[in-house]
Amino acid sequence: MSERSKVDVATTEAERRIHAAFDAGELQVAATAALEAYADEISSFLGSRLRSPSDAAEVFSMFVEDLWAGLPKFAWRCSMRTWAYALARNAAARYLAAPQRRAGRALPLSNMGEISELIERVRSTTHAYRQTETKDRFRALREELDEDDQTLLVLRVDRGLSWRDLALAMTGDTELSDEAASREAARLRKAFERVKAELRRLAERDGLLKSRS
């Protein structure tokens, strides 16, 4: 079984556990299961988007608050994983747009039991990425791209989101109609081709790829 297939199986099993807890009305169990399944990859995603570890940690806490507050009304029009990325992206956008950083949290994490412990575990974990020199250089090239273009690459290439899920995550709106989601997915497909071409141009510029001309 390929690594991608293993990830897909693990994700499916996690979604089943989360959905079962949700249907049983056990929202804290569902939230805990969601964080156990996706906290590390969401934390990594925020780390790549915000650069500053302290900012990423703060936004991660905002993301958890949003998940906890929104879970009772979650309509399951997408997977929990896709919703998590939409929440994380929205939290990052709010944080970066704020004229001043948040003075405090709206939700007392100390009252969330296991969820609070999971937050602290993720926040205290240093993500070590073992990369070859070439991969490090390609990552540096990615950082020359626009933030939304970087996010598009991460969610499509690194996380393997489908085009529909990508549309929901990138817009931050999991209530999009099927028609609107299809239009956004088509736009993102075109944007993805443009981003790939730009990344190749940068790689050729730095001698990481041979020019096709």
C-alpha positions, 0 to 999 in steps of 0.5 A: 500500500502506498503512503498516500493510500495509508493516509487515505485509509487513516483519514477515513477511519478518523472521519468515521470515529468523529462522525459517530461521536457527533451523531451520539451527541458526544461533542467533546469526544468528537472534537478530541478525535478531530484534533487527535487526527488532524492537529499535527498537520494543521499545526504544520500548515499554520507554521508554513503560513505564518512563519513565526512559531509564536504566531502559529501557536496563537492561531492554532489556539484560535483554530481550536476555539473555532472548531469547538464553537462551530462543531454543534452546527457543523452540517457535514457538507464536507469532511472534518479534515476539510472543515479543519483546513477552512477554519485554520485558514480563516483563523490565520486571515483574521490574525494577520488582518487584526491591527493588534494581536489578541489580548486574550482568548474568548474560550477558557481552554482550561475547561476543555479537558483533553482538548486543552491537553492536546493543544499544549502537546501540539504547541510544545512539539517542534516539527522537524523536517528532514529534507535533502538540500535540493528539497530545502531549496525548492521550499525556499522557492515556494516562499517567493510565491504569493501566500495564497499560491503557497497555500494552494500548493500545500493543500493540493500537493502536500495534503492531497485535497480534492479540487472540491475540498480545496475550493471549500478550504481556500474560500473558508466557506464550507457552505458553498453551493455545489455550483459555486464550489465547482466554479471555484474548483475550476478557477483553482485548477487554472491557478494551480497550472499557473503556480506550477509554471511559475515554480518551474520558472524559478527553479530553472532560474536557480539551476534546479531544473534544466530550461526547456528552451 
